[in-house]
Amino acid sequence: MTAGMKPCCHGTTARLPLGMSLNFRALTACVAVALTMTASVASARSAAYKGAIATDAETGAVLFEDNADAVSPPASMTKLMTFAVLYDELAKGTLSLNSPVTVTAEDAKVAAFKDSTEVWLRQGETFSVEDLIYAMMIQSANDAAYALAHTAGGTVKAFVALMNVKARELGMNNSTFRSPHGFPPPSRKIADGDLTTPRDYAILCRYLLLHTDILKYTSVRNRTFGAGVRLQPVLMNNHNHLLGKIAGVDGLKTGFTSGAGFCLSATAERNGHRIIVVMMDSPDSRTRDLNVQQLITQAFIKVPITEATFGSLAGASESTVPTVPTSPTRPVDNGPVIHLPGQAK
């Protein structure tokens, strides 16, 4: 038997010296704990959301990301792209906020979709473009989005084509739109509907904040629809529960379907600085809202004090505004932002 070899019940085997053996066992235990913690964090995150990102609206820099390129349905957040295309048409003068929109039979059918949100448009009714924009952004009315799309695009199919052109222009390369409202397709197959990622939607939100008046509509907590047209107007309540509850939050849009889960594109401004948070596929609205709230807090901590204020960029021409990077340009803290379903903050 050679030196360092000792007999055991299974025959002759080599053994490490005692001190080295203890250190090896300790290292093995630490690795096992680290792997367990990593798996635990990943499992907890998957329970809280599918993907999330926080960006600096001034620079487009990524402040936090977790599975930000995961593709899934945006649900009613789709209406943010609908607004972007509508705004282009308004800017070109092809229609105005006061342009009348007469509800067609197809528009009215959308109001009858099961589990749809709407303002119950009826064939032959007429509303202004702006009234329907408010309905789309506050009530998340699918019928209003559909009516606006057919009015602005000539046909809904043509309008959706413009949505995809806009997505390519903005660099939203992992997004595909198939409707103006985000409601699931007739097949109910996720692959057949609207698809995007948190990163792509952060790009869209930044564009809207810098180049449109999106906050005019998304910051409104409640408003009536149909006053002066209907005997009984609809009282619309914004689905974004962070409005009026979390400091600085003034937009943008929620979304939910059974296939998309609970989604939210949110923005907040504090001390002249603005951040954007996009979270997709949370299991319930409370889990989503708690995690978005925490991300907003973390994001503001990471915004440099010396940075130019958002107001100095908003409304600038596209050529003077820095583009949104597709990957982090500063160290990104990917520490867990986890509130599991049903947990209190």
C-alpha positions in Angstrom: 0.0 0.0 0.0 1.5 3.3 -1.1 1.9 6.4 1.2 -1.3 8.4 1.6 -3.4 5.2 1.0 -5.5 3.8 3.8 -7.8 0.7 3.8 -11.5 1.1 4.1 -14.5 -1.2 4.0 -14.6 -0.8 0.1 -11.0 -1.6 -0.3 -7.9 0.6 -0.6 -8.6 4.2 -1.4 -6.9 7.6 -1.4 -7.8 10.1 1.3 -7.1 13.9 1.5 -5.2 15.1 4.5 -7.7 16.2 7.3 -7.3 19.9 6.9 -7.6 19.8 3.2 -10.6 17.5 3.5 -12.4 19.9 5.7 -11.7 22.9 3.4 -12.9 21.0 0.4 -16.1 20.0 2.2 -16.7 23.6 3.2 -16.2 24.8 -0.3 -18.5 22.1 -1.6 -21.2 23.2 0.9 -20.8 26.9 -0.1 -21.2 26.1 -3.8 -24.3 24.0 -3.1 -25.8 26.8 -1.0 -25.0 29.3 -3.8 -26.6 27.1 -6.4 -29.7 26.6 -4.2 -30.0 30.4 -3.7 -29.7 31.1 -7.4 -32.3 28.5 -8.2 -34.6 30.0 -5.4 -34.2 33.5 -6.8 -35.0 32.4 -10.3 -38.0 30.5 -9.1 -39.3 33.4 -7.1 -38.8 35.8 -10.0 -40.7 33.5 -12.3 -43.5 33.6 -9.8 -43.5 37.4 -9.7 -43.2 38.2 -13.4 -41.8 36.8 -16.6 -39.7 39.8 -17.6 -39.0 43.3 -16.3 -36.8 46.3 -17.1 -36.3 49.8 -15.7 -34.7 52.6 -17.8 -33.7 56.2 -17.5 -36.0 58.3 -19.7 -33.3 61.0 -20.2 -30.6 58.7 -21.5 -32.3 55.4 -22.2 -29.8 53.7 -20.0 -30.8 50.4 -18.4 -31.1 50.7 -14.6 -32.4 47.1 -14.0 -33.3 44.2 -16.2 -34.4 40.7 -15.6 -35.3 38.5 -18.5 -36.0 41.7 -20.4 -35.9 40.0 -23.8 -38.6 37.4 -23.0 -41.3 37.5 -25.7 -44.9 37.4 -24.5 -48.2 39.2 -25.3 -48.5 42.8 -24.2 -52.3 42.6 -23.9 -53.8 46.1 -23.7 -50.3 47.7 -23.6 -50.7 47.3 -27.3 -52.7 50.4 -27.3 -49.6 52.4 -26.6 -48.4 51.6 -30.1 -51.9 52.4 -31.4 -51.5 55.8 -29.9 -48.0 56.2 -31.5 -49.4 55.6 -35.0 -52.4 57.8 -34.3 -50.2 60.6 -33.2 -48.2 60.4 -36.4 -51.5 60.8 -38.4 -52.5 63.7 -36.2 -49.1 65.3 -36.8 -49.5 64.9 -40.6 -52.9 66.4 -40.5 -54.8 63.5 -41.9 -57.1 63.8 -39.0 -57.6 66.0 -36.0 -58.6 65.5 -32.4 -62.0 66.9 -33.3 -62.5 64.6 -36.3 -65.8 62.7 -36.0 -65.7 58.9 -35.9 -68.9 57.1 -36.8 -69.1 53.7 -35.2 -69.4 50.9 -37.8 -71.0 47.4 -37.3 -67.5 45.9 -37.0 -66.5 48.4 -34.3 -69.7 47.5 -32.4 -68.9 43.8 -32.6 -65.7 44.3 -30.7 -67.7 45.7 -27.8 -69.5 42.3 -27.6 -66.3 40.2 -27.2 -66.4 38.1 -24.1 -64.1 39.4 -21.3 -63.4 42.5 -23.3 -63.1 46.0 -21.9 -65.1 48.6 -23.7 -67.3 51.7 -23.7 -70.1 49.8 -25.5 -70.0 51.6 -28.8 -73.2 51.2 -30.9 -73.4 51.3 -34.6 -74.2 54.8 -35.9 -72.9 56.7 -32.8 -70.4 59.4 -33.5 -67.6 60.6 -31.2 -64.5 62.7 -31.7 -61.1 61.2 -32.1 -60.0 62.7 -28.8 -63.0 61.2 -26.9 -62.1 57.8 -28.3 -58.4 58.2 -27.3 -59.4 58.9 -23.7 -61.6 55.8 -23.8 -58.7 53.8 -25.2 -56.2 55.0 -22.6 -58.3 55.3 -19.5 -61.0 52.6 -19.9 -58.7 50.5 -22.1 -61.7 50.2 -24.4 -61.0 47.7 -27.2 -63.9 49.0 -29.2 -62.5 52.5 -29.1 -59.1 51.3 -30.3 -60.7 49.4 -33.2 -62.8 52.4 -34.3 -59.7 54.7 -34.2 -57.7 52.2 -36.2 -60.2 51.9 -39.0 -60.7 55.6 -39.1 -56.9 56.5 -39.2 -55.8 53.6 -41.4 -58.8 53.2 -43.8 -58.9 49.6 -42.7 -57.8 48.0 -39.4 -55.4 45.7 -41.4 -53.7 48.7 -42.9 -53.5 50.4 -39.5 -51.8 47.3 -38.0 -49.3 47.3 -40.8 -48.4 50.9 -39.8 -47.9 49.7 -36.2 -45.3 47.2 -37.4 -43.6 49.8 -39.5 -43.4 52.0 -36.5 -42.0 49.2 -34.4 -39.2 48.6 -36.9 -38.5 52.4 -37.1 -38.0 52.5 -33.3 -35.8 49.4 -33.2 -38.4 47.2 -31.5 -37.1 44.2 -33.3 -38.7 41.5 -31.2 -42.2 42.9 -31.5 -45.1 42.0 -33.8 -48.5 43.6 -33.8 -51.6 41.9 -35.1 -54.3 44.1 -33.6 -54.9 47.7 -32.5 -56.1 46.6 -29.0 -54.2 43.6 -27.8 -57.2 41.3 -27.3 -56.4 37.6 -27.9 -56.9 36.3 -31.5 -59.8 34.0 -32.3 -57.5 31.0 -32.2 -56.5 32.0 -28.6 -53.0 30.9 -29.5 -50.3 33.2 -28.1 -48.2 32.9 -31.3 -51.1 34.3 -33.4 -51.5 37.5 -31.3 -49.5 40.6 -30.5 -46.0 39.9 -29.1 -43.3 42.0 -27.6 -40.6 42.2 -24.9 -40.1 44.4 -21.8 -37.0 46.0 -23.5 -38.9 46.8 -26.7 -41.7 48.4 -24.7 -39.3 50.5 -22.7 -38.1 51.8 -26.1 -41.7 52.6 -27.1 -42.5 54.3 -23.8 -39.5 56.5 -24.0 -40.4 57.5 -27.6 -43.9 58.4 -26.5 -42.7 60.4 -23.5 -40.2 62.4 -25.6 -42.2 63.0 -28.7 -45.9 62.9 -27.9 -48.4 64.1 -25.3 -49.2 60.6 -24.1 -49.3 61.8 -20.5 -52.3 64.0 -21.3 -54.3 60.8 -21.5 -52.5 58.3 -19.3 -52.3 60.5 -16.2 -56.1 60.9 -16.0 -57.6 58.8 -13.2 -61.3 59.0 -14.2 -63.4 60.7 -16.8 -66.9 60.3 -18.3 -67.4 59.1 -21.9 -70.4 60.0 -24.0 -71.6 63.1 -22.2 -73.9 65.0 -24.5 -74.2 62.0 -26.8 -75.7 59.4 -24.5 -78.4 59.6 -21.9 -76.2 57.6 -19.6 -72.5 58.4 -20.0 -69.9 55.8 -19.0 -67.7 56.6 -16.0 -64.2 55.5 -16.9 -61.7 54.6 -14.3 -58.0 54.2 -15.1 -56.7 50.6 -14.6 -53.3 51.9 -13.4 -53.6 51.6 -9.7 -50.3 53.4 -9.1 -51.7 56.8 -10.2 -52.2 59.0 -7.2 -50.7 56.4 -4.9 -47.0 56.3 -5.8 -45.1 59.7 -6.0 -44.6 60.9 -9.5 -46.4 58.2 -11.4 -48.4 59.6 -14.3 -48.6 56.8 -16.9 -48.6 54.8 -19.0 -50.7 51.6 -19.6 -51.8 48.4 -18.0 -52.7 45.1 -19.8 -54.2 41.8 -18.9 -55.4 38.6 -20.7 -55.1 35.0 -19.5 -52.3 34.4 -21.9 -50.4 37.6 -21.2 -50.8 37.8 -17.4 -50.8 41.1 -15.7 -48.6 43.7 -17.5 -47.7 47.3 -16.8 -45.7 50.0 -18.5 -45.2 52.7 -15.9 -43.4 56.0 -15.7 -42.7 58.4 -12.9 -41.0 61.8 -12.6 -39.3 63.1 -9.4 -37.0 66.1 -9.0 -36.9 66.6 -12.8 -35.8 63.1 -13.5 -38.0 60.4 -15.2 -37.8 56.7 -15.2 -39.7 54.0 -17.1 -40.6 50.5 -15.8 -42.0 47.7 -17.8 -43.2 44.4 -16.2 -44.9 41.6 -18.1 -46.7 38.4 -17.1 -47.3 38.8 -13.4 -49.8 36.4 -11.8 -52.0 39.1 -10.4 -52.3 42.9 -10.3 -51.2 43.2 -6.7 -47.9 41.3 -7.3 -47.3 43.3 -10.4 -48.0 46.7 -8.7 -45.8 45.9 -5.7 -42.9 44.9 -7.9 -43.2 47.9 -10.2 -43.4 50.1 -7.1 -40.2 48.7 -5.8 -38.5 48.9 -9.2 -39.4 52.6 -9.4 -37.8 53.3 -6.0 -34.6 51.4 -7.0 -34.4 53.1 -10.3 -34.5 56.6 -8.9 -31.7 55.8 -6.6 -29.5 54.9 -9.6 -30.2 58.0 -11.7 -27.2 60.3 -11.6 -27.9 63.7 -9.8 -25.8 65.5 -12.4 -27.8 64.3 -15.3 -29.8 66.6 -17.5 -33.5 66.9 -16.4 -36.2 65.2 -18.5 -37.8 68.5 -19.3 -34.8 69.6 -21.3 -35.2 66.6 -23.6 -39.0 66.3 -23.9 -40.3 67.7 -27.2 -36.8 67.8 -28.8 -36.4 66.6 -32.4 -35.6 63.0 -32.8 -32.2 63.8 -34.2 -31.1 65.5 -30.9 -32.4 62.8 -28.6 -30.0 59.9 -27.7 -31.3 56.6 -28.9 -32.2 53.8 -26.4 -29.4 51.3 -26.1 -30.4 47.7 -26.6 -28.0 46.6 -23.8 -26.9 48.1 -20.5 -24.5 51.1 -20.7 -23.8 51.1 -17.0 -23.5 48.5 -14.3 -26.9 46.8 -13.8 -28.0 45.6 -10.5 -29.9 42.4 -11.1 -30.6 41.7 -7.5 -34.0 40.2 -6.8 -37.1 42.3 -6.9 -39.5 39.8 -5.5 -43.0 40.1 -4.0 -44.6 36.7 -4.4 -48.3 36.4 -5.2 -50.4 37.4 -2.2 -47.5 38.7 -0.1 -47.7 42.0 1.6 -44.9 44.5 0.9 
